Amino acid sequence: MKTSVIAVSALLLVGVAGTAQAHVCNVVLSKPAVTTTCDDVSYTPTVAADGTVSITDAQFTGYGWAAGTTPTLGDTHTLDGGAFYVFQLSKRQAVTISFVGVSPANFDAAFSLYRGLLPDDGHDDAAFDPLNPVDPNTFLPIASPTDASPYPSHHYVPLEEFRDTLNYSQTGGLGADGFPLHPFVGQFNAIDNWSLANESAVPGQAPGANWSKIDFLQYASCKGPGLKESLSVTLPAGDYTIAAGGANCDGSTTTCTSGPLYSAKMSVRFP
């Protein structure tokens, strides 16, 4: 899957109704509008007279964002079918991000804002950045090659940027058989930094097009079902990613995960 992006002075995010993506698709919202195409699905935002760039998609689950607030983290595919929403600022600028459900009306909208971009085609369990890595002979857990803490005496806590895939101290530990009681579900972290790779990433590669970590800035999730979440912030020049999804439930029950897909609208206003 290749993402076509036309560079402009201010680029943005969130998707138009379409088929769920297999891996990460960085959907661009921009002024003027450009079309992003991933796996033959095209996303084209609209631009209002006041500079608000908006796009509506119908692949949101009711739990995609909230799952990223649990110790086992969230699966990126459950946010908006793998679509993330990105923008670029050429100078320090104020932006207002809004996200609201369209249908069904009880969608509990939520989103997180990060500095940086995820790699195109990235997914939760790439060889370079595996979700729950194991020893190839014993199949017992081993430390993550990308997400383990670089500090030997580090005390892991849930929902930090480092992941303990050796002892799973963040998710409930190991069973008597040496396997994790609660392995990670995904790598999406709604409230801290996190990383992702695609299958083109190779050992020793520096962060870039095939592997990257995005830095958490702020999140919006306090209004409740059917209400709009908004965030106004002034940001320096750079690239930014928005991860948007549902917070009706956290994905921990089958009742939650069997719920409907929702249509929702993301808007970013550049003054």
DAJO-V710501 format. One record per backbone hydrogen bond with DSSP energy under -0.5 kcal/mol. CO is the residue of the C=O (numbers start at 0). NH is the residue of the N-H. E is the energy in kcal/mol with one decimal. If there is no record, write none. Layout:
co & nh & e
CO & NH & E
CO & NH & E
This chain:
co & nh & e
1 & 3 & -0.6
2 & 4 & -0.6
4 & 6 & -0.6
8 & 89 & -0.9
9 & 30 & -1.6
11 & 28 & -3.4
11 & 85 & -0.9
23 & 120 & -2.0
24 & 26 & -1.2
24 & 83 & -2.8
26 & 85 & -2.7
28 & 11 & -8.1
33 & 44 & -0.7
35 & 42 & -2.8
36 & 3 & -0.8
37 & 40 & -2.2
39 & 41 & -0.5
40 & 37 & -2.7
42 & 35 & -2.3
45 & 53 & -2.5
47 & 50 & -1.9
50 & 269 & -1.6
51 & 47 & -2.8
51 & 53 & -0.5
52 & 267 & -2.5
53 & 45 & -2.7
54 & 265 & -2.6
55 & 16 & -1.0
56 & 263 & -2.5
58 & 80 & -0.5
59 & 261 & -3.5
60 & 245 & -0.7
61 & 247 & -2.0
61 & 248 & -1.4
62 & 66 & -2.5
64 & 67 & -1.3
65 & 68 & -2.1
66 & 69 & -1.5
67 & 189 & -2.1
67 & 190 & -0.5
69 & 72 & -2.1
71 & 184 & -2.2
71 & 185 & -1.3
73 & 187 & -2.4
74 & 77 & -1.8
75 & 78 & -1.3
75 & 79 & -0.6
75 & 81 & -0.8
76 & 80 & -1.0
77 & 60 & -1.1
78 & 60 & -0.6
79 & 82 & -1.3
80 & 20 & -2.0
81 & 24 & -2.3
83 & 26 & -3.2
84 & 241 & -3.0
85 & 28 & -1.5
86 & 239 & -2.8
87 & 10 & -2.1
88 & 237 & -2.0
92 & 234 & -3.0
93 & 270 & -0.8
94 & 232 & -2.6
95 & 268 & -2.8
96 & 230 & -2.4
97 & 266 & -3.0
98 & 228 & -2.7
99 & 264 & -3.3
102 & 262 & -3.5
103 & 106 & -1.3
106 & 108 & -1.0
106 & 225 & -2.6
107 & 246 & -2.3
109 & 244 & -2.7
110 & 219 & -2.7
111 & 242 & -2.2
112 & 216 & -2.8
112 & 217 & -1.1
113 & 240 & -2.2
114 & 214 & -2.5
118 & 121 & -1.9
121 & 23 & -3.0
122 & 125 & -0.8
122 & 196 & -0.7
126 & 129 & -0.5
128 & 125 & -0.8
132 & 141 & -1.7
134 & 138 & -2.4
139 & 134 & -2.9
143 & 147 & -0.9
146 & 162 & -2.2
149 & 151 & -0.6
150 & 153 & -2.0
153 & 155 & -0.7
156 & 159 & -1.0
162 & 164 & -1.2
163 & 167 & -0.7
167 & 170 & -0.9
167 & 171 & -0.9
167 & 172 & -3.3
172 & 180 & -2.4
172 & 181 & -0.6
174 & 177 & -2.0
177 & 140 & -0.6
178 & 174 & -3.2
187 & 73 & -2.2
187 & 189 & -0.6
188 & 191 & -0.6
193 & 213 & -2.6
195 & 211 & -2.1
196 & 122 & -2.1
197 & 200 & -1.5
201 & 204 & -2.0
209 & 197 & -2.3
210 & 207 & -3.4
211 & 195 & -2.0
213 & 193 & -1.6
213 & 215 & -0.5
214 & 114 & -2.9
217 & 112 & -3.2
219 & 110 & -1.8
223 & 226 & -1.7
226 & 108 & -0.5
228 & 98 & -2.5
230 & 96 & -3.1
232 & 94 & -2.8
232 & 234 & -0.5
234 & 92 & -2.7
237 & 88 & -2.8
238 & 115 & -2.9
239 & 86 & -2.0
240 & 113 & -2.7
241 & 84 & -2.3
241 & 243 & -0.6
242 & 111 & -2.1
244 & 109 & -1.6
245 & 64 & -1.0
245 & 65 & -2.2
252 & 256 & -2.3
253 & 257 & -1.7
255 & 258 & -1.5
261 & 59 & -1.8
262 & 101 & -3.4
262 & 102 & -1.5
263 & 56 & -2.1
264 & 99 & -2.1
265 & 54 & -2.1
266 & 97 & -3.2
267 & 52 & -3.2
267 & 269 & -0.6
268 & 95 & -1.6
268 & 270 & -0.6
